[in-house]
Amino acid sequence: MLMSRMQVGEALAARLFAAEAAVDAALAATADLTAHLPVARADAMLSAVAGQPAFEGAAAAVSALVQARAHLVRTHTTLAALARSLKLDDLAVGPVDKPEDDPPIGGVRPRVEFVHEAC
């Protein structure tokens, strides 16, 4: 059975939103790790040069995730424009408010998981 364009678009939109949420969660977790590296180094009473490659690696990971997020934002914009051109305006809006939504349309807040300290 062939799916309608709306059904295909809804399935694709769900995958896009899942990918966006996954990158945001990875970015939040990696930024949290990066922020705790200096504290861990100081708590372990290690010199400032100790673990420098770890600092650089974590910072590079944050940068790469920011770039990945930018690519997904561009993908989202492209797919939204395609949805509008196919008269699938409901798909082009999405579930969260956009910066150009003035006033906000009342979208749902995306869930981003943060890692909390066990101490």
N, C-alpha and C positions, 0 to 999 in steps of 0.2 A: 504494500500500500504506500503510495506516495504521500509525503507530508506536505502540508500547505506551506507557503512562504512564511506565514506567521508562526507556524509550529517550528520550522527550521530556525527562524530568527529568535524565538523564545529559547530554544535549546542552546543556540550559540551565545545568546546574551547571558544565560546562566553560567556557561563555561567562562565567558569573559569576566563576569563578576567574581567567580571563584578564583580565577587567575589573579585578578587585581587584589583580592583579599589575601591571597597567599603571598604575593610579593610584599604587600604592606606588612603582614605579620613577620615575614623574614627580615624586612628592613628594621622593624621595631626591635626584634630579638637581637639582630646583629649590632645595632646601635647601642642597645643595652649592654651587650658584651664589651663593645669598644669603650663605653663609658666606665666600665668596672675594671678594665685592665690597669689603669694607673693606681687605683685603690688597692687592688690585689698585689701589685708590685710593692707598694709602700707597706702594706700589712705584712708581707713576707720579708720586709727589710732587705730588699734587693736594690742594687745600684740602679741608677737611671738608665744605664745602657742594657741592663738585663731585659731580655724579652723584646727588644726593639723590633725584630722581624715579626713578632706576633702583633705588635701595635700597627705596623705597616700593613700586614696582611688583613687585619680586621678593618682598617680604614679603607683599603682597596675593595674589600667585600661590600662595605657600605656604599662606596662610589658605584660599584657595578650594579648593586640593587637599585640605586637611584636611576641609573641609566635604563635598567630593565623596566622600571616603573614608567619612565618617560616613553619608552617604546610602546608599552601597553596603553598609555594615555592617547598616543597618536593612533593606535589601532582602534581604540574605543571611538575616537572622533571620526575616523574613516568609516567604521561600521554604522555609527549613528547617522552619518550623511547618507550612506547607502540605504539605510532603513527609511529615511525621509523620502528619498527619491523613489522608493518602491511603495510609498504611501503607507508605510508601517510606522506611523508616528508614535504609537504607544511604545514601541521598542526603542525609538530614538530618545525618549525621555529618560528611561531607566529609573531605578528605585531610590536614588539619592539626589539631593540638591546639587546643582551645578553653580559655579560662580556667577553665571549670567542669569540665574533664576532670581529675579527681583520683583516681587517678594519671593522668598523661598516657597517651594511647592509642598514642603512637608515630607520630604523623603526620609527614609529610614537611616539610622546611623549605622555605618559599616562597623562590623565587629573586628577589632584588632586585638589579638591576644598578646599580653606582655608577660614576661617571665619575672616572677617576684622572688626576692631573696628568701631563702629558707631560715635565715638567722633571725 
